[in-house]
Amino acid sequence: MPSDVLPLPHPFKQALKAQRRQIGLWSGLGSNICAEILAHAGFDWIVLDTEHAPNEVPGLLMQLQAMAGGTAEPVVRCAWNDAVIIKRILDVGVRALLVPWVQNADEARRAVAATRYPPSGIRGIAVATRATRWGRQLDYQQRANAEMCVIVQVETGAATREIEAIANVDGVDGIFIGPSDLAADLGHLGNPALPDVQAAINDAATRIRATGKSAGILTADTAAAQRYLEMGFTFVAVGSDSGLLMQSASKLVQQFRP
């Protein structure tokens, strides 16, 4: 059974509920071949980014197909907290969603509602989609609401002040801190490693965990990743496909330069 089309149980969602460590990777190259290689590398989760990457639904579909059977749960970051965008992503078989730029509880509720069928939400119903195995999975609509995993991204100082309210929204499975945008909002564009940004990140992790929800973050720095895990972040993306390719290619060519 493809790992991205609602098999039971949902290991990633269950791990977030238990605040159990999940190591992930960011994918923004928009390549089904790259996605297939990464899916079998041993990661717990892989973000397929459609916000800051050249990804649209047809390409996303091919990447999901390539990841079927791998170890990693595909987590799609939608381009915006938009019900139409989210509906199209879910219909191709996604069951774990990362929603950017959520500022408060109302926006978190809107994100959750977009992933739920009525009367719990506003997701439109279609029968013959990849999510339903083209109509063969007859109980999809009955199971889908409970199986959706929704992670909301907190990226500003104002949003961090709303952490408890956001975490208490029914249907929010985790809160992801966007370190670069948070740094920019705090007046330190391009410098998330500065002490006051790190203090804000540490405070956010502590408060998220105190609500009983899992905290997530992304970094390309292995030392920072370890530090975030020690802070209490549960699901950490420890690099990206483009970063791995760029670093490996540069390192290789430098070995043959005079």
C-alpha positions in Angstrom: 0.0 0.0 0.0 1.5 3.4 -0.9 2.8 5.2 2.2 1.1 8.5 1.2 -2.5 7.2 0.7 -3.9 6.7 4.2 -2.7 3.4 5.5 -3.4 2.8 9.1 -1.7 3.6 11.4 -0.2 7.1 10.7 3.3 6.8 12.2 4.2 10.5 11.8 1.0 11.8 13.2 1.3 9.4 16.1 4.9 10.4 16.8 3.9 14.1 16.9 1.1 13.2 19.4 3.6 11.3 21.6 6.3 14.1 21.2 8.6 11.4 19.8 11.7 12.5 17.8 11.3 12.6 14.1 14.3 13.5 11.8 13.4 15.0 8.5 14.7 16.7 5.4 13.5 19.6 3.2 12.9 19.0 -0.5 12.5 21.9 -2.9 14.1 20.6 -6.2 10.7 19.5 -7.5 12.2 16.2 -8.8 10.4 12.8 -8.5 13.8 11.1 -8.9 15.3 13.1 -6.1 12.2 12.4 -4.0 12.5 8.7 -4.5 16.1 8.7 -3.5 15.4 10.7 -0.3 12.3 8.7 0.6 14.4 5.5 1.0 17.3 7.1 2.9 15.8 6.5 6.3 14.3 9.9 7.2 11.0 9.9 9.2 9.5 12.8 7.2 10.3 14.9 4.1 8.8 18.3 3.3 7.8 18.8 -0.3 7.8 22.6 -0.5 5.4 24.4 -2.7 5.8 27.8 -1.0 9.4 28.7 -1.9 10.1 26.0 -4.6 9.0 25.5 -8.2 6.4 22.9 -7.3 2.9 22.6 -8.6 0.3 19.9 -8.2 1.2 17.7 -11.3 4.9 17.6 -10.2 3.9 17.1 -6.6 1.8 14.1 -7.7 4.8 12.5 -9.4 7.0 13.1 -6.3 4.3 11.4 -4.0 4.2 8.4 -6.4 8.0 8.2 -6.2 8.0 8.3 -2.4 5.5 5.4 -2.0 7.0 2.6 0.0 9.8 4.7 1.5 10.5 5.4 5.2 9.5 9.0 5.1 6.1 10.6 5.5 5.6 13.2 2.7 4.7 16.5 4.4 3.6 19.1 1.9 4.1 22.8 2.7 1.3 24.6 0.8 2.0 28.0 -0.7 -0.5 29.7 1.5 -3.3 29.1 4.0 -5.8 28.8 1.2 -8.6 26.3 1.1 -8.5 25.8 -2.7 -4.8 25.2 -2.7 -5.1 22.8 0.2 -8.0 20.9 -1.4 -6.0 20.2 -4.5 -3.0 19.0 -2.5 -5.1 16.7 -0.3 -6.8 15.2 -3.4 -3.5 13.9 -4.8 -3.1 11.8 -1.6 -1.3 14.1 0.9 -2.2 13.5 4.6 0.4 15.7 6.3 0.2 19.4 5.7 2.5 22.3 6.7 0.7 25.6 6.6 2.9 28.8 6.5 2.5 32.1 8.1 -0.2 31.3 10.7 -0.5 34.2 13.0 -3.3 33.3 15.4 -5.9 30.8 16.5 -8.4 31.9 13.9 -5.9 31.3 11.1 -5.1 27.9 12.6 -8.8 27.0 12.6 -9.1 28.0 9.0 -6.2 25.7 8.1 -7.7 22.8 9.9 -11.1 23.4 8.4 -9.6 23.2 4.9 -8.5 19.7 5.6 -11.8 18.4 7.0 -14.9 17.3 5.3 -18.3 18.8 6.4 -19.7 19.2 8.9 -16.2 19.5 10.6 -14.8 21.7 7.9 -15.1 23.0 4.4 -13.1 20.5 2.2 -14.8 19.8 -1.0 -15.8 16.2 -1.8 -14.5 14.4 -4.9 -14.8 10.6 -5.4 -12.4 9.7 -8.1 -9.1 11.1 -6.8 -5.7 9.6 -6.0 -6.5 10.1 -2.3 -9.4 7.6 -2.7 -7.3 5.3 -5.0 -9.5 6.6 -7.9 -12.7 5.6 -6.1 -11.6 2.2 -4.9 -11.1 3.2 -1.2 -14.7 3.4 -0.3 -14.2 4.5 3.3 -11.8 7.4 2.5 -14.3 10.1 3.4 -15.2 8.4 6.7 -11.5 8.1 7.7 -9.9 11.2 6.2 -10.7 13.8 8.9 -9.2 11.7 11.7 -6.1 10.8 9.6 -5.1 14.3 8.5 -2.0 15.8 10.2 -1.9 19.6 10.3 1.2 21.5 11.2 1.1 25.3 11.4 4.1 27.5 10.9 4.8 30.3 13.3 7.1 32.9 11.8 6.8 36.2 13.5 7.2 37.7 17.0 3.4 38.4 17.1 2.7 34.8 16.2 4.9 33.4 18.9 2.9 35.4 21.4 -0.1 33.4 20.3 1.5 29.9 20.6 -0.8 28.7 23.4 -4.0 29.8 21.6 -2.8 28.3 18.3 -1.8 25.0 20.0 -5.2 24.7 21.6 -7.0 24.7 18.3 -8.5 21.2 17.8 -6.8 19.6 14.8 -3.4 21.2 15.1 -0.9 18.4 15.5 2.3 20.5 15.7 3.8 24.0 15.5 6.7 24.6 13.3 9.0 27.6 13.9 10.3 29.4 10.8 13.7 30.6 12.0 14.6 32.8 9.0 11.3 34.7 8.9 11.3 35.0 12.7 14.8 36.5 12.6 13.8 38.9 9.9 10.7 40.0 11.9 12.9 40.5 15.0 15.1 42.8 12.9 17.9 40.4 12.1 17.4 39.5 8.5 19.6 36.6 7.5 20.9 36.1 11.1 18.8 33.4 12.9 21.8 32.4 14.9 21.9 35.7 16.9 21.4 35.3 20.7 18.0 37.0 20.9 16.6 35.0 18.0 17.8 31.8 19.5 16.3 32.9 22.8 13.0 33.4 21.1 13.2 30.0 19.4 14.1 28.3 22.7 11.1 30.0 24.4 8.8 28.9 21.6 9.9 25.3 21.9 9.4 25.3 25.7 5.9 26.8 25.4 4.8 24.5 22.5 5.8 21.4 24.4 4.1 22.7 27.5 0.8 22.7 25.6 1.3 19.0 24.8 2.0 19.6 21.1 5.2 18.9 19.2 7.6 21.6 18.1 9.3 21.6 14.7 12.1 23.5 13.0 14.5 23.5 10.0 18.2 24.0 9.9 21.0 23.1 7.5 23.6 23.3 10.4 24.1 19.9 12.1 25.3 21.5 15.3 22.2 23.8 15.3 20.0 20.7 14.7 21.4 19.0 17.7 20.9 22.1 19.8 17.3 22.4 18.7 16.7 18.8 19.7 18.2 19.6 23.1 15.9 22.6 23.3 12.9 20.2 23.0 12.1 20.4 19.3 10.5 17.1 18.4 10.5 17.1 14.6 13.6 18.7 13.0 14.5 18.9 9.3 18.3 18.6 9.3 19.0 19.8 5.8 17.7 20.1 2.3 18.0 18.3 -1.0 19.5 21.4 -2.7 21.9 22.0 0.1 23.1 18.4 0.1 23.6 18.5 -3.7 25.4 21.9 -3.6 27.7 21.0 -0.8 28.6 17.6 -2.2 29.2 18.9 -5.7 31.4 21.8 -4.4 33.4 19.4 -2.1 34.0 17.0 -4.9 35.2 19.5 -7.5 37.5 21.1 -4.9 39.3 17.8 -4.5 40.5 18.0 -8.1 41.4 21.7 -8.2 45.1 22.6 -7.8 
